[in-house]
């Protein structure tokens, strides 16, 4: 059926206002499981140090009756450290961009600062989990902190040819042959951490490994009630022989490593907290720099473990 002659339709009409929602939709993830889980502390220098202590190996301690007391060998502390890393983002918004009427935000500068703050937090998660060695830094060269990948040296399950990192020589781990992630590997590292005195409370892994982890059955049998019309395909809590452990996927860590962490033995040491600094005007624009200076403290890396080289 045709419209009557000379009917004005939207195709010919001029001046129709745009129909733009006053909302901006964002899907980029902002969760930072490791940064959110660990303790927070203060740094006072670009090289942040702490001490760790071991006890003498347990032994059968049998003494002769009436014998003189003999001093036992002292076990000294170990002094270790990590360098701080500066991460920053800079926002520059022209005067015109501030003045025009924009949809979804009232203040373009404030909106861009908020976005860069989220991005900076994601960058921190990458550095804290993926950095393999620290870098001292020099004129023209940035300092770099050592992250999880480079700290867990004692308790590892490795692929063929793989090697754990060396904290003393500041040497990164060597990748081995990639293999499927199994419950046997997980149980192995949990036992290794427990034998050192660790109390693992969080597993952290990539998305593929999380799906594999959700197929682990432990000592139980799964049941699905068909009447509920629901299938439970996720496992988020693992009750091991050495305690109850939560499992979290992490989009920003290296996917080929599964971390088994005692979270209270890790800390974010901040030399300069996250801040927004106004920069000098050099023309018709407003400038802001977001920055943070921080390091990762491995209070005792023996408390945690890693399954490396997994698919």
PEMOMO-V901268 format. One record per residue. N is the residue number from 1. SS is DSSP state (h for helix, s for strand, l for the rest). PHI is phi as a letter, one per 30 degrees, with the letter a starting at -180 (* if undefined). OMEGA is omega in whole degrees, 0 to 359 (* if undefined). Layout:
# PEMOMO-V901268
[[N | SS | PHI | OMEGA] [N | SS | PHI | OMEGA]]
This chain:
# PEMOMO-V901268
[[1 | l | * | 184] [2 | l | c | 175] [3 | l | d | 178] [4 | l | e | 180] [5 | l | e | 177] [6 | l | i | 175] [7 | l | d | 178] [8 | l | d | 178] [9 | l | c | 182] [10 | l | d | 181] [11 | l | d | 180] [12 | l | c | 186] [13 | l | d | 176] [14 | l | c | 174] [15 | l | i | 177] [16 | l | d | 180] [17 | l | d | 178] [18 | l | d | 177] [19 | l | c | 184] [20 | l | c | 179] [21 | l | d | 181] [22 | l | c | 181] [23 | l | b | 174] [24 | l | c | 183] [25 | l | c | 181] [26 | l | b | 179] [27 | l | c | 182] [28 | l | e | 185] [29 | l | d | 179] [30 | l | b | 180] [31 | l | d | 178] [32 | l | b | 188] [33 | h | e | 183] [34 | h | d | 179] [35 | h | e | 182] [36 | h | d | 187] [37 | h | d | 189] [38 | l | d | 180] [39 | s | d | 178] [40 | s | b | 180] [41 | s | b | 183] [42 | s | c | 171] [43 | l | c | 181] [44 | l | b | 179] [45 | l | a | 180] [46 | l | d | 171] [47 | s | c | 185] [48 | s | c | 185] [49 | s | c | 175] [50 | s | a | 182] [51 | s | b | 173] [52 | s | b | 183] [53 | l | b | 172] [54 | l | c | 174] [55 | l | c | 176] [56 | l | d | 179] [57 | l | e | 179] [58 | l | d | 183] [59 | l | b | 175] [60 | l | d | 188] [61 | l | c | 180] [62 | l | b | 184] [63 | l | c | 178] [64 | l | d | 179] [65 | l | d | 177] [66 | l | i | 183] [67 | l | d | 175] [68 | l | d | 178] [69 | l | d | 179] [70 | l | b | 182] [71 | l | d | 175] [72 | l | d | 178] [73 | l | d | 180] [74 | l | d | 176] [75 | l | c | 184] [76 | l | d | 175] [77 | l | d | 172] [78 | s | c | 181] [79 | s | c | 183] [80 | s | b | 182] [81 | s | a | 181] [82 | s | b | 180] [83 | s | d | 175] [84 | l | d | 179] [85 | s | b | 176] [86 | s | c | 174] [87 | s | b | 183] [88 | s | b | 173] [89 | s | b | 179] [90 | s | b | 180] [91 | s | c | 174] [92 | s | b | 181] [93 | s | b | 181] [94 | s | d | 178] [95 | h | d | 179] [96 | h | d | 179] [97 | h | d | 176] [98 | h | d | 188] [99 | h | d | 185] [100 | l | d | 180] [101 | l | d | 184] [102 | l | c | 179] [103 | l | d | 173] [104 | l | i | 176] [105 | l | a | 181] [106 | l | c | 185] [107 | l | b | 185] [108 | h | d | 181] [109 | h | d | 179] [110 | h | d | 179] [111 | h | d | 179] [112 | h | d | 177] [113 | h | d | 180] [114 | h | d | 178] [115 | h | d | 181] [116 | h | d | 175] [117 | h | d | 177] [118 | h | d | 179] [119 | h | d | 181] [120 | h | d | 178] [121 | h | d | 177] [122 | h | d | 178] [123 | h | d | 178] [124 | h | d | 179] [125 | h | d | 177] [126 | h | d | 181] [127 | h | d | 183] [128 | h | d | 182] [129 | h | c | 189] [130 | h | c | 183] [131 | l | e | 186] [132 | l | c | 179] [133 | l | b | 172] [134 | l | c | 177] [135 | s | b | 183] [136 | l | d | 182] [137 | l | i | 179] [138 | s | a | 177] [139 | l | e | 181] [140 | l | i | 180] [141 | s | b | 184] [142 | l | d | 169] [143 | l | d | 178] [144 | s | b | 177] [145 | l | d | 171] [146 | l | c | 181] [147 | l | c | 182] [148 | h | e | 183] [149 | h | e | 183] [150 | h | c | 183] [151 | h | c | 186] [152 | l | d | 187] [153 | l | c | 189] [154 | l | d | 188] [155 | l | c | 183] [156 | s | b | 168] [157 | s | c | 192] [158 | l | c | 171] [159 | l | d | 181] [160 | l | e | 180] [161 | l | i | 180] [162 | l | d | 178] [163 | s | b | 179] [164 | l | d | 177] [165 | l | d | 177] [166 | s | c | 183] [167 | l | d | 183] [168 | l | d | 181] [169 | l | c | 181] [170 | l | h | 182] [171 | s | c | 181] [172 | l | d | 174] [173 | l | d | 175] [174 | s | c | 178] [175 | l | d | 174] [176 | l | c | 178] [177 | l | d | 181] [178 | l | d | 179] [179 | s | b | 180] [180 | l | d | 176] [181 | l | d | 183] [182 | l | b | 177] [183 | h | d | 177] [184 | h | d | 178] [185 | h | d | 180] [186 | h | d | 179] [187 | h | d | 180] [188 | h | d | 183] [189 | h | d | 176] [190 | h | d | 177] [191 | h | d | 179] [192 | h | d | 179] [193 | h | d | 179] [194 | h | d | 181] [195 | h | d | 178] [196 | l | d | 182] [197 | l | j | 182] [198 | l | d | 177] [199 | l | b | 183] [200 | l | d | 179] [201 | l | b | 179] [202 | s | b | 171] [203 | s | c | 180] [204 | s | b | 189] [205 | s | a | 176] [206 | l | d | 185] [207 | h | d | 180] [208 | h | d | 180] [209 | h | d | 177] [210 | h | d | 178] [211 | h | d | 177] [212 | h | d | 179] [213 | h | e | 182] [214 | l | d | 175] [215 | l | c | 180] [216 | l | d | 183] [217 | l | c | 184] [218 | l | h | 179] [219 | l | c | 185] [220 | l | c | 174] [221 | l | c | 181] [222 | l | d | 176] [223 | l | b | 174] [224 | l | c | 180] [225 | l | c | 185] [226 | h | d | 181] [227 | h | d | 181] [228 | h | d | 183] [229 | l | h | 179] [230 | l | b | 174] [231 | l | c | 178] [232 | l | d | 184] [233 | l | c | 184] [234 | l | c | 172] [235 | l | c | 182] [236 | l | c | 178] [237 | s | b | 181] [238 | s | c | 179] [239 | s | c | 183] [240 | s | c | 175] [241 | l | d | 186] [242 | l | c | 176] [243 | s | k | 180] [244 | s | c | 188] [245 | s | b | 174] [246 | s | d | 181] [247 | s | c | 182] [248 | s | b | 172] [249 | s | d | 180] [250 | l | b | 182] [251 | l | d | 190] [252 | l | c | 176] [253 | l | d | 176] [254 | l | d | 189] [255 | l | d | 187] [256 | l | d | 178] [257 | l | b | 172] [258 | s | c | 181] [259 | s | c | 173] [260 | s | c | 195] [261 | s | c | 163] [262 | l | c | 195] [263 | h | d | 181] [264 | h | d | 175] [265 | h | c | 177] [266 | s | b | 183] [267 | s | b | 172] [268 | s | c | 178] [269 | s | c | 186] [270 | s | c | 173] [271 | s | d | 173] [272 | s | b | 182] [273 | s | d | 180] [274 | s | e | 185] [275 | s | b | 175] [276 | s | c | 185] [277 | s | c | 174] [278 | s | d | 177] [279 | l | c | 182] [280 | l | d | 176] [281 | l | d | 177] [282 | l | c | 182] [283 | l | l | 184] [284 | l | d | 178] [285 | s | a | 174] [286 | s | c | 186] [287 | s | b | 176] [288 | s | b | 174] [289 | s | c | 172] [290 | s | c | 179] [291 | s | b | 177] [292 | s | a | 177] [293 | s | b | 193] [294 | s | a | 176] [295 | s | b | 178] [296 | s | c | 178] [297 | s | c | 172] [298 | s | c | 185] [299 | l | e | 173] [300 | l | a | 185] [301 | h | d | 179] [302 | h | d | 179] [303 | h | d | 187] [304 | l | b | 185] [305 | s | a | 180] [306 | s | b | 167] [307 | s | c | 185] [308 | l | c | 173] [309 | l | i | 180] [310 | s | c | 178] [311 | l | c | *]]
